[in-house]
Amino acid sequence: MSSIFEGFLSTPEILEAFNERNFVDAMLRFEASLARAQAKAGLIPEAAAQSIIGTCKVELFDVAKIVRESGRAGSIAIPLVKNLKDTVGLFNQEAAGYVHFGSTSQDVIDTALALVTRRALDLIEADIRKAVHALLVLARRHAADPVLARTLMQPASVTSFGFKCAGWAAPLARSLKRLQYAGHQALAVQLGGAVGTLAQMNGKGPQIVSHIASELKLKPAAFPWHTQRDEWVALGCELALLVGSLGKIAKDISLMGQYEVGELAEPTEPGRGGSSAMPHKRNPVACMVALAAAQRAPQRVAALLAAMPQEHERALGNWQAELAEWPGLLMSAHGSVRAMAHALPGLQVDTTRMRANLDALRAVLPSDAANEWFSPELAGHAAGLALAQADAVDALLASTPSH
C-alpha cells in the first residue's frame, strides 16, 4: 500500500491501520461477529459459533500467504475463508460448514474496510481539532496585526493576519462536521449474501445485521450496498475537500514564507526541512506534505466516482478499483492534516516584516492610493471580523462531538 516515496507523505499510524495484518484481523472480526449473531438468531448451532469465534484470531493465520493467494483467487476473502474453514475443521469438522454462512466475499471485505476506515477517521479528526485550535489561537493573537492582502498574487489592500487565520480555520471546522456525518452514513455493516437478498438467512437477515452492527459499532445498513456506493464515495469526497482546504493553508504559508516576503516560517527543529546541498535552507516540509496530498487526492476521488457505475449485483473491476484507491486517499488525508497540526502551533509569525512589506509598498505609491488602500489602520476593520469568525468556529466545534 505504500512505497518509499509515499510513506513519508503519510503517518505511521495510518500505515499501520491499513497494513495487511490489521485488515485481515478486521475481516476475522466480521466472521466472528457473523457467527455470534447467527447463533443468537438460531440460524447456526451455538457450539459451531463458539468454534468459529475461538478460531478468528489473526495470530493463527499466515497473513502473507493469504495475501499472496488473493491475486490468483481474485479476492482476499476467498483464501481467508478457506483457511478459516480449514482451521476450524481441525477442531470441529461440523462447525467448518457454518463458517461464512450465508455471506459473500464483498460482505467481509466491505465491513472490514469500514472498521479500519473508522480508525483512520478518528486519527484525522483528532488532528483537525489540533490544527483548528492552533489557528484560532493565532487568529485571536493577531486579530489587529496588519498584513498585505494579495489578489492575483499582487498587493491589493490591507487585512489582518488574524483574519487570514480565522479564514483558514473555518473550512477545517466545516470539514470536521461533514466528515462526522458522512462517516456515520458510510461506515455500515455490509451483509447481503450472494446477490444481496440474504436468501440463506431464513428471514433473519435484519436481526443478524443489527447484532453485528451493535457488536462492531457500525451502522446497521437497511439494505446491502454491494453496488450502491453513494454513501461511501460521499465520504471520499469529503476527505478530498479536507485535503483541498489544508492545501490552501499550505499554499498561503509557503508563499508568505518565501525569503523575499519573510512573513511566516514553519517551526524549526533538528533535521527538519534541511537541504542535502545547501545547509542554510529551511524548507517548509509541512506545507510540502499538504500540497502533495492536495495534488493527489483529486485523482483518487475521480477514480472513486468513475467506479460508481457498477454492473448489476456485483461489479467486475469497478469495486476492485475503488478498493485500491481508498487507502491512499486516507493516507494522503492524514498525512496532510498531521503535518499542519504539527506545524501550526509553532508557526513563526514576523509581524515586523509584515509591517515592513506594507510600508515599503506605501513608500512607492501616490499618497492618496497609499492612504486609501494600504493604511495600516485598515487592519482594524478585519480585527472584529477575525474575532467574530473565531468565535463562530469555536461554536461549530462545540457542536461537533469529539470521539
C-alpha positions as a Markdown table, in Angstrom:
| # | Residue | x | y | z |
|---|---|---|---|---|
| 1 | Met | 0.0 | 0.0 | 0.0 |
| 2 | Ser | 3.0 | 2.3 | 0.5 |
| 3 | Ser | 6.2 | 3.0 | -1.3 |
| 4 | Ile | 9.5 | 4.6 | -0.2 |
| 5 | Phe | 8.2 | 7.8 | -1.8 |
| 6 | Glu | 4.8 | 7.7 | -0.3 |
| 7 | Gly | 5.4 | 6.7 | 3.3 |
| 8 | Phe | 6.9 | 10.0 | 4.4 |
| 9 | Leu | 3.9 | 11.8 | 3.0 |
| 10 | Ser | 1.6 | 9.9 | 5.4 |
| 11 | Thr | 1.9 | 8.8 | 9.0 |
| 12 | Pro | 2.9 | 5.6 | 10.8 |
| 13 | Glu | -0.5 | 5.4 | 12.4 |
| 14 | Ile | -2.4 | 5.3 | 9.2 |
| 15 | Leu | 0.0 | 3.0 | 7.5 |
| 16 | Glu | -0.4 | 0.7 | 10.5 |
| 17 | Ala | -4.2 | 0.9 | 10.3 |
| 18 | Phe | -4.2 | -0.3 | 6.7 |
| 19 | Asn | -1.4 | -2.9 | 6.9 |
| 20 | Glu | -2.2 | -6.5 | 5.8 |
| 21 | Arg | -2.3 | -7.9 | 9.3 |
| 22 | Asn | -4.8 | -5.3 | 10.6 |
| 23 | Phe | -7.0 | -5.7 | 7.6 |
| 24 | Val | -7.1 | -9.5 | 7.9 |
| 25 | Asp | -7.8 | -9.0 | 11.6 |
| 26 | Ala | -10.8 | -6.8 | 10.8 |
| 27 | Met | -12.1 | -9.5 | 8.4 |
| 28 | Leu | -11.8 | -12.1 | 11.1 |
| 29 | Arg | -13.7 | -9.8 | 13.5 |
| 30 | Phe | -16.5 | -9.7 | 11.0 |
| 31 | Glu | -16.5 | -13.5 | 10.6 |
| 32 | Ala | -16.6 | -13.9 | 14.4 |
| 33 | Ser | -19.4 | -11.4 | 14.8 |
| 34 | Leu | -21.4 | -13.0 | 11.9 |
| 35 | Ala | -21.2 | -16.4 | 13.7 |
| 36 | Arg | -22.2 | -15.0 | 17.0 |
| 37 | Ala | -25.1 | -13.1 | 15.5 |
| 38 | Gln | -26.3 | -16.2 | 13.6 |
| 39 | Ala | -26.2 | -18.3 | 16.7 |
| 40 | Lys | -28.2 | -15.8 | 18.6 |
| 41 | Ala | -30.8 | -15.9 | 15.8 |
| 42 | Gly | -30.9 | -19.7 | 16.0 |
| 43 | Leu | -29.5 | -20.0 | 12.4 |
| 44 | Ile | -26.4 | -22.0 | 13.3 |
| 45 | Pro | -25.6 | -24.1 | 16.4 |
| 46 | Glu | -24.1 | -22.3 | 19.4 |
| 47 | Ala | -21.2 | -24.9 | 19.5 |
| 48 | Ala | -20.3 | -24.2 | 15.9 |
| 49 | Ala | -20.4 | -20.4 | 16.6 |
| 50 | Gln | -18.0 | -20.8 | 19.5 |
| 51 | Ser | -15.6 | -22.9 | 17.5 |
| 52 | Ile | -15.6 | -20.2 | 14.7 |
| 53 | Ile | -15.3 | -17.3 | 17.2 |
| 54 | Gly | -12.4 | -19.0 | 19.0 |
| 55 | Thr | -10.5 | -19.5 | 15.7 |
| 56 | Cys | -11.0 | -16.0 | 14.4 |
| 57 | Lys | -7.6 | -14.8 | 15.8 |
| 58 | Val | -5.2 | -13.3 | 13.3 |
| 59 | Glu | -2.2 | -14.9 | 15.0 |
| 60 | Leu | -3.4 | -18.3 | 13.9 |
| 61 | Phe | -3.1 | -17.4 | 10.2 |
| 62 | Asp | -0.3 | -16.9 | 7.7 |
| 63 | Val | -1.3 | -13.4 | 6.6 |
| 64 | Ala | 1.4 | -13.1 | 3.9 |
| 65 | Lys | 0.3 | -16.4 | 2.4 |
| 66 | Ile | -3.3 | -15.3 | 2.3 |
| 67 | Val | -2.4 | -12.0 | 0.6 |
| 68 | Arg | -0.2 | -13.9 | -2.0 |
| 69 | Glu | -3.1 | -16.3 | -2.7 |
| 70 | Ser | -5.6 | -13.4 | -3.1 |
| 71 | Gly | -4.2 | -12.5 | -6.5 |
| 72 | Arg | -4.9 | -15.8 | -8.0 |
| 73 | Ala | -8.3 | -16.1 | -6.3 |
| 74 | Gly | -9.4 | -12.6 | -7.3 |
| 75 | Ser | -10.3 | -11.6 | -3.7 |
| 76 | Ile | -8.5 | -11.7 | -0.4 |
| 77 | Ala | -11.7 | -13.1 | 1.2 |
| 78 | Ile | -11.5 | -16.3 | -0.7 |
| 79 | Pro | -8.2 | -17.6 | 0.7 |
| 80 | Leu | -9.1 | -16.2 | 4.1 |
| 81 | Val | -12.4 | -18.1 | 4.3 |
| 82 | Lys | -10.7 | -21.2 | 3.0 |
| 83 | Asn | -8.0 | -21.0 | 5.7 |
| 84 | Leu | -10.6 | -20.2 | 8.4 |
| 85 | Lys | -12.7 | -23.2 | 7.4 |
| 86 | Asp | -9.7 | -25.5 | 7.4 |
| 87 | Thr | -8.5 | -24.3 | 10.8 |
| 88 | Val | -12.0 | -24.5 | 12.3 |
| 89 | Gly | -12.3 | -28.0 | 10.9 |
| 90 | Leu | -9.2 | -29.2 | 12.7 |
| 91 | Phe | -11.1 | -28.8 | 16.0 |
| 92 | Asn | -14.7 | -29.1 | 14.9 |
| 93 | Gln | -15.4 | -30.5 | 11.5 |
| 94 | Glu | -19.2 | -29.8 | 11.8 |
| 95 | Ala | -18.6 | -26.2 | 12.6 |
| 96 | Ala | -16.5 | -25.7 | 9.5 |
| 97 | Gly | -19.6 | -25.9 | 7.4 |
| 98 | Tyr | -21.0 | -22.8 | 9.2 |
| 99 | Val | -18.0 | -20.6 | 8.5 |
| 100 | His | -19.0 | -17.5 | 6.5 |
| 101 | Phe | -22.6 | -19.0 | 6.3 |
| 102 | Gly | -24.9 | -17.1 | 4.0 |
| 103 | Ser | -22.3 | -14.4 | 3.4 |
| 104 | Thr | -20.1 | -13.4 | 0.4 |
| 105 | Ser | -16.7 | -12.1 | -0.2 |
| 106 | Gln | -17.8 | -8.5 | -0.5 |
| 107 | Asp | -19.6 | -8.6 | 2.8 |
| 108 | Val | -16.4 | -9.4 | 4.8 |
| 109 | Ile | -14.2 | -7.0 | 2.8 |
| 110 | Asp | -16.5 | -4.0 | 2.9 |
| 111 | Thr | -17.2 | -4.4 | 6.6 |
| 112 | Ala | -13.5 | -4.8 | 7.3 |
| 113 | Leu | -12.8 | -1.7 | 5.3 |
| 114 | Ala | -15.4 | 0.2 | 7.3 |
| 115 | Leu | -13.7 | -0.9 | 10.5 |
| 116 | Val | -10.2 | 0.2 | 9.5 |
| 117 | Thr | -11.6 | 3.4 | 8.0 |
| 118 | Arg | -13.2 | 4.3 | 11.3 |
| 119 | Arg | -9.8 | 4.1 | 13.0 |
| 120 | Ala | -8.4 | 6.3 | 10.2 |
| 121 | Leu | -11.2 | 8.9 | 10.6 |
| 122 | Asp | -10.6 | 9.0 | 14.4 |
| 123 | Leu | -6.9 | 9.9 | 13.7 |
| 124 | Ile | -7.9 | 12.5 | 11.1 |
| 125 | Glu | -10.5 | 14.1 | 13.4 |
| 126 | Ala | -8.0 | 14.4 | 16.3 |
| 127 | Asp | -5.5 | 16.3 | 14.1 |
| 128 | Ile | -8.2 | 18.5 | 12.5 |
| 129 | Arg | -9.1 | 19.7 | 16.0 |
| 130 | Lys | -5.4 | 20.4 | 16.8 |
| 131 | Ala | -5.0 | 22.4 | 13.6 |
| 132 | Val | -8.1 | 24.4 | 14.1 |
| 133 | His | -7.2 | 25.1 | 17.8 |
| 134 | Ala | -3.8 | 26.4 | 16.7 |
| 135 | Leu | -5.3 | 28.6 | 14.0 |
| 136 | Leu | -7.8 | 30.1 | 16.5 |
| 137 | Val | -5.0 | 31.0 | 18.9 |
| 138 | Leu | -3.3 | 32.8 | 16.0 |
| 139 | Ala | -6.5 | 34.4 | 14.9 |
| 140 | Arg | -7.1 | 36.0 | 18.3 |
| 141 | Arg | -3.4 | 36.8 | 18.9 |
| 142 | His | -3.0 | 38.6 | 15.6 |
| 143 | Ala | -6.6 | 39.9 | 15.1 |
| 144 | Ala | -5.4 | 43.5 | 14.6 |
| 145 | Asp | -1.9 | 42.9 | 13.1 |
| 146 | Pro | -1.8 | 44.4 | 9.6 |
| 147 | Val | -0.6 | 42.4 | 6.7 |
| 148 | Leu | -0.8 | 42.8 | 2.9 |
| 149 | Ala | -3.8 | 41.2 | 1.3 |
| 150 | Arg | -2.9 | 39.9 | -2.1 |
| 151 | Thr | -5.2 | 39.2 | -5.0 |
| 152 | Leu | -4.0 | 37.6 | -8.3 |
| 153 | Met | -0.6 | 37.3 | -6.5 |
| 154 | Gln | -0.2 | 41.1 | -6.2 |
| 155 | Pro | -0.7 | 43.5 | -3.2 |
| 156 | Ala | -4.4 | 44.5 | -3.1 |
| 157 | Ser | -5.1 | 46.2 | 0.2 |
| 158 | Val | -4.7 | 45.6 | 3.9 |
| 159 | Thr | -6.2 | 42.8 | 6.0 |
| 160 | Ser | -5.2 | 41.4 | 9.4 |
| 161 | Phe | -3.2 | 38.3 | 9.8 |
| 162 | Gly | -5.7 | 37.1 | 12.4 |
| 163 | Phe | -8.5 | 37.4 | 9.8 |
| 164 | Lys | -6.4 | 35.2 | 7.5 |
| 165 | Cys | -6.0 | 32.6 | 10.2 |
| 166 | Ala | -9.7 | 32.6 | 11.1 |
| 167 | Gly | -10.4 | 32.1 | 7.4 |
| 168 | Trp | -8.1 | 29.1 | 7.3 |
| 169 | Ala | -9.7 | 27.6 | 10.3 |
| 170 | Ala | -13.4 | 27.8 | 9.2 |
| 171 | Pro | -13.2 | 25.3 | 6.3 |
| 172 | Leu | -11.4 | 22.8 | 8.5 |
| 173 | Ala | -14.2 | 23.0 | 11.2 |
| 174 | Arg | -16.8 | 22.6 | 8.5 |
| 175 | Ser | -15.0 | 19.6 | 7.1 |
| 176 | Leu | -14.9 | 18.0 | 10.6 |
| 177 | Lys | -18.7 | 18.4 | 10.8 |
| 178 | Arg | -19.3 | 17.0 | 7.4 |
| 179 | Leu | -16.9 | 14.1 | 7.9 |
| 180 | Gln | -18.6 | 13.0 | 11.0 |
| 181 | Tyr | -22.0 | 13.0 | 9.2 |
| 182 | Ala | -20.5 | 11.3 | 6.1 |
| 183 | Gly | -18.7 | 8.7 | 8.3 |
| 184 | His | -21.9 | 7.9 | 10.2 |
| 185 | Gln | -23.7 | 7.3 | 6.9 |
| 186 | Ala | -20.9 | 5.3 | 5.2 |
| 187 | Leu | -19.4 | 3.2 | 8.0 |
| 188 | Ala | -22.1 | 0.5 | 7.8 |
| 189 | Val | -22.2 | -3.3 | 8.0 |
| 190 | Gln | -22.2 | -4.9 | 4.6 |
| 191 | Leu | -24.2 | -8.2 | 4.6 |
| 192 | Gly | -26.2 | -9.3 | 1.6 |
| 193 | Gly | -25.0 | -12.8 | 0.7 |
| 194 | Ala | -24.6 | -13.9 | -2.8 |
| 195 | Val | -26.8 | -11.4 | -4.6 |
| 196 | Gly | -27.9 | -9.1 | -1.8 |
| 197 | Thr | -31.1 | -10.9 | -0.8 |
| 198 | Leu | -29.8 | -12.7 | 2.3 |
| 199 | Ala | -31.6 | -15.8 | 0.9 |
| 200 | Gln | -29.8 | -18.2 | 3.3 |
| 201 | Met | -30.7 | -16.2 | 6.4 |
| 202 | Asn | -34.3 | -17.6 | 6.6 |
| 203 | Gly | -35.8 | -14.1 | 7.1 |
| 204 | Lys | -33.5 | -13.3 | 10.0 |
| 205 | Gly | -31.1 | -11.1 | 8.0 |
| 206 | Pro | -32.2 | -7.8 | 9.6 |
| 207 | Gln | -31.8 | -9.3 | 13.1 |
| 208 | Ile | -28.3 | -10.6 | 12.2 |
| 209 | Val | -27.2 | -7.3 | 10.7 |
| 210 | Ser | -28.4 | -5.5 | 13.8 |
| 211 | His | -26.4 | -7.8 | 16.1 |
| 212 | Ile | -23.2 | -7.4 | 14.0 |
| 213 | Ala | -23.7 | -3.6 | 13.9 |
| 214 | Ser | -24.1 | -3.4 | 17.6 |
| 215 | Glu | -21.0 | -5.5 | 18.3 |
| 216 | Leu | -18.8 | -3.8 | 15.8 |
| 217 | Lys | -20.2 | -0.3 | 16.4 |
| 218 | Leu | -21.1 | 0.2 | 12.8 |
| 219 | Lys | -24.3 | 1.5 | 11.2 |
| 220 | Pro | -26.9 | -1.3 | 10.6 |
| 221 | Ala | -27.5 | -0.7 | 6.9 |
| 222 | Ala | -31.1 | -1.2 | 6.0 |
| 223 | Phe | -30.1 | -2.8 | 2.7 |
| 224 | Pro | -26.9 | -4.2 | 1.3 |
| 225 | Trp | -24.8 | -1.7 | -0.6 |
| 226 | His | -22.7 | -4.0 | -2.8 |
| 227 | Thr | -23.1 | -1.9 | -5.9 |
| 228 | Gln | -24.8 | 1.2 | -4.3 |
| 229 | Arg | -21.7 | 3.1 | -3.4 |
| 230 | Asp | -23.0 | 6.7 | -3.0 |
| 231 | Glu | -22.6 | 7.0 | 0.8 |
| 232 | Trp | -19.1 | 5.5 | 0.6 |
| 233 | Val | -18.0 | 7.8 | -2.2 |
| 234 | Ala | -19.5 | 10.8 | -0.5 |
| 235 | Leu | -17.2 | 10.1 | 2.4 |
| 236 | Gly | -14.3 | 10.0 | -0.1 |
| 237 | Cys | -15.4 | 13.4 | -1.5 |
| 238 | Glu | -15.4 | 14.9 | 2.0 |
| 239 | Leu | -11.9 | 13.7 | 2.6 |
| 240 | Ala | -10.8 | 15.3 | -0.6 |
| 241 | Leu | -12.4 | 18.6 | 0.4 |
| 242 | Leu | -10.5 | 18.5 | 3.7 |
| 243 | Val | -7.2 | 17.9 | 1.8 |
| 244 | Gly | -8.0 | 20.8 | -0.5 |
| 245 | Ser | -8.6 | 23.1 | 2.4 |
| 246 | Leu | -5.3 | 22.0 | 4.0 |
| 247 | Gly | -3.6 | 22.6 | 0.7 |
| 248 | Lys | -4.9 | 26.2 | 0.6 |
| 249 | Ile | -3.4 | 26.9 | 4.0 |
| 250 | Ala | -0.1 | 25.3 | 3.0 |
| 251 | Lys | 0.0 | 27.3 | -0.2 |
| 252 | Asp | -0.5 | 30.6 | 1.6 |
| 253 | Ile | 2.0 | 29.8 | 4.3 |
| 254 | Ser | 4.6 | 28.7 | 1.8 |
| 255 | Leu | 4.2 | 31.9 | -0.2 |
| 256 | Met | 4.3 | 34.1 | 2.8 |
| 257 | Gly | 7.4 | 32.2 | 3.9 |
| 258 | Gln | 9.5 | 32.9 | 0.8 |
| 259 | Tyr | 12.7 | 34.8 | 1.7 |
| 260 | Glu | 11.6 | 37.8 | -0.3 |
| 261 | Val | 8.4 | 38.0 | 1.7 |
| 262 | Gly | 9.6 | 36.6 | 5.0 |
| 263 | Glu | 6.3 | 37.0 | 7.0 |
| 264 | Leu | 5.9 | 33.4 | 8.2 |
| 265 | Ala | 8.1 | 30.4 | 8.8 |
| 266 | Glu | 7.4 | 26.8 | 9.9 |
| 267 | Pro | 8.8 | 25.8 | 13.3 |
| 268 | Thr | 12.4 | 24.7 | 13.4 |
| 269 | Glu | 13.8 | 21.5 | 14.9 |
| 270 | Pro | 16.9 | 19.4 | 14.3 |
| 271 | Gly | 16.7 | 17.6 | 10.9 |
| 272 | Arg | 13.6 | 19.4 | 9.8 |
| 273 | Gly | 13.5 | 21.0 | 6.3 |
| 274 | Gly | 17.2 | 20.8 | 5.5 |
| 275 | Ser | 18.9 | 20.5 | 2.2 |
| 276 | Ser | 21.5 | 17.9 | 1.1 |
| 277 | Ala | 23.5 | 20.6 | -0.7 |
| 278 | Met | 22.6 | 23.9 | 1.0 |
| 279 | Pro | 23.0 | 24.0 | 4.8 |
| 280 | His | 21.4 | 27.4 | 5.0 |
| 281 | Lys | 18.0 | 26.3 | 3.7 |
| 282 | Arg | 14.8 | 25.9 | 5.8 |
| 283 | Asn | 12.3 | 24.1 | 3.6 |
| 284 | Pro | 8.6 | 24.2 | 4.5 |
| 285 | Val | 8.2 | 20.4 | 4.8 |
| 286 | Ala | 4.7 | 20.5 | 6.4 |
| 287 | Cys | 3.4 | 22.6 | 3.5 |
| 288 | Met | 5.1 | 20.3 | 1.1 |
| 289 | Val | 3.3 | 17.3 | 2.6 |
| 290 | Ala | -0.1 | 19.1 | 2.5 |
| 291 | Leu | 0.5 | 20.3 | -1.1 |
| 292 | Ala | 1.5 | 16.9 | -2.3 |
| 293 | Ala | -1.7 | 15.5 | -0.8 |
| 294 | Ala | -3.8 | 18.2 | -2.5 |
| 295 | Gln | -2.2 | 17.2 | -5.8 |
| 296 | Arg | -3.1 | 13.5 | -5.4 |
| 297 | Ala | -6.5 | 13.5 | -3.7 |
| 298 | Pro | -8.5 | 14.7 | -6.7 |
| 299 | Gln | -7.3 | 11.8 | -8.9 |
| 300 | Arg | -8.2 | 9.3 | -6.2 |
| 301 | Val | -11.7 | 10.7 | -5.8 |
| 302 | Ala | -12.1 | 10.8 | -9.5 |
| 303 | Ala | -11.3 | 7.1 | -9.6 |
| 304 | Leu | -14.0 | 6.5 | -6.9 |
| 305 | Leu | -16.5 | 8.4 | -8.9 |
| 306 | Ala | -15.6 | 6.7 | -12.1 |
| 307 | Ala | -16.0 | 3.3 | -10.4 |
| 308 | Met | -19.7 | 4.0 | -9.4 |
| 309 | Pro | -21.4 | 2.6 | -12.5 |
| 310 | Gln | -21.1 | -1.0 | -11.2 |
| 311 | Glu | -22.6 | -3.9 | -13.0 |
| 312 | His | -25.9 | -5.4 | -11.7 |
| 313 | Glu | -25.4 | -7.1 | -8.3 |
| 314 | Arg | -21.6 | -7.3 | -8.2 |
| 315 | Ala | -19.0 | -5.3 | -10.0 |
| 316 | Leu | -16.3 | -6.6 | -12.3 |
| 317 | Gly | -13.3 | -4.4 | -11.8 |
| 318 | Asn | -15.0 | -1.2 | -10.6 |
| 319 | Trp | -15.3 | -2.2 | -7.0 |
| 320 | Gln | -11.8 | -3.6 | -7.0 |
| 321 | Ala | -10.5 | -0.3 | -8.5 |
| 322 | Glu | -12.3 | 1.6 | -5.7 |
| 323 | Leu | -10.8 | -0.6 | -3.0 |
| 324 | Ala | -7.3 | 0.0 | -4.4 |
| 325 | Glu | -7.7 | 3.8 | -4.2 |
| 326 | Trp | -9.3 | 4.0 | -0.8 |
| 327 | Pro | -6.2 | 3.5 | 1.5 |
| 328 | Gly | -4.2 | 6.0 | -0.5 |
| 329 | Leu | -6.8 | 8.7 | -0.1 |
| 330 | Leu | -6.9 | 8.2 | 3.7 |
| 331 | Met | -3.1 | 8.1 | 3.8 |
| 332 | Ser | -2.9 | 11.5 | 2.0 |
| 333 | Ala | -5.6 | 13.0 | 4.2 |
| 334 | His | -4.0 | 12.0 | 7.5 |
| 335 | Gly | -0.5 | 12.9 | 6.2 |
| 336 | Ser | -1.8 | 16.4 | 5.3 |
| 337 | Val | -3.7 | 17.1 | 8.5 |
| 338 | Arg | -1.0 | 15.7 | 10.7 |
| 339 | Ala | 1.7 | 17.8 | 9.0 |
| 340 | Met | -0.4 | 21.0 | 9.5 |
| 341 | Ala | -1.4 | 20.1 | 13.0 |
| 342 | His | 2.2 | 19.8 | 14.0 |
| 343 | Ala | 3.4 | 22.9 | 12.2 |
| 344 | Leu | 0.7 | 25.4 | 13.0 |
| 345 | Pro | 1.1 | 25.6 | 16.8 |
| 346 | Gly | 4.7 | 26.6 | 16.3 |
| 347 | Leu | 4.2 | 28.8 | 13.3 |
| 348 | Gln | 6.7 | 31.7 | 13.4 |
| 349 | Val | 4.9 | 35.0 | 12.6 |
| 350 | Asp | 7.0 | 38.0 | 11.9 |
| 351 | Thr | 4.6 | 41.0 | 12.3 |
| 352 | Thr | 7.6 | 43.4 | 12.0 |
| 353 | Arg | 8.3 | 42.0 | 8.5 |
| 354 | Met | 4.6 | 42.2 | 7.6 |
| 355 | Arg | 4.6 | 45.9 | 8.5 |
| 356 | Ala | 7.9 | 46.5 | 6.7 |
| 357 | Asn | 6.5 | 44.9 | 3.5 |
| 358 | Leu | 3.4 | 47.1 | 3.8 |
| 359 | Asp | 5.5 | 50.3 | 4.4 |
| 360 | Ala | 7.8 | 49.5 | 1.5 |
| 361 | Leu | 4.8 | 49.4 | -0.8 |
| 362 | Arg | 3.3 | 52.6 | 0.6 |
| 363 | Ala | 6.6 | 54.4 | 0.0 |
| 364 | Val | 6.4 | 53.9 | -3.8 |
| 365 | Leu | 2.7 | 54.7 | -4.2 |
| 366 | Pro | 1.0 | 58.1 | -4.5 |
| 367 | Ser | -0.2 | 59.2 | -1.1 |
| 368 | Asp | -3.8 | 59.1 | -1.9 |
| 369 | Ala | -3.6 | 55.4 | -3.0 |
| 370 | Ala | -1.3 | 54.6 | -0.1 |
| 371 | Asn | -3.8 | 56.1 | 2.4 |
| 372 | Glu | -7.0 | 54.7 | 0.8 |
| 373 | Trp | -5.8 | 51.1 | 0.1 |
| 374 | Phe | -2.7 | 50.5 | 2.2 |
| 375 | Ser | -3.2 | 52.3 | 5.5 |
| 376 | Pro | -2.3 | 50.0 | 8.5 |
| 377 | Glu | -5.4 | 51.2 | 10.2 |
| 378 | Leu | -7.4 | 49.2 | 7.7 |
| 379 | Ala | -6.5 | 46.1 | 9.7 |
| 380 | Gly | -8.9 | 47.4 | 12.3 |
| 381 | His | -11.8 | 46.6 | 10.0 |
| 382 | Ala | -10.6 | 43.0 | 9.8 |
| 383 | Ala | -9.9 | 42.6 | 13.5 |
| 384 | Gly | -13.6 | 42.5 | 14.5 |
| 385 | Leu | -14.3 | 40.1 | 11.7 |
| 386 | Ala | -11.4 | 37.9 | 12.8 |
| 387 | Leu | -12.7 | 37.6 | 16.4 |
| 388 | Ala | -16.2 | 37.0 | 15.2 |
| 389 | Gln | -15.2 | 34.3 | 12.8 |
| 390 | Ala | -13.0 | 32.7 | 15.5 |
| 391 | Asp | -16.0 | 32.6 | 17.9 |
| 392 | Ala | -18.2 | 31.1 | 15.1 |
| 393 | Val | -15.6 | 28.4 | 14.5 |
| 394 | Asp | -15.4 | 27.7 | 18.3 |
| 395 | Ala | -19.2 | 27.3 | 18.3 |
| 396 | Leu | -19.1 | 25.0 | 15.4 |
| 397 | Leu | -16.5 | 22.8 | 17.1 |
| 398 | Ala | -18.5 | 22.8 | 20.3 |
| 399 | Ser | -21.5 | 21.4 | 18.3 |
| 400 | Thr | -19.3 | 18.7 | 16.8 |
| 401 | Pro | -18.8 | 16.0 | 19.4 |
| 402 | Ser | -15.4 | 14.6 | 19.9 |
| 403 | His | -14.9 | 10.8 | 19.5 |
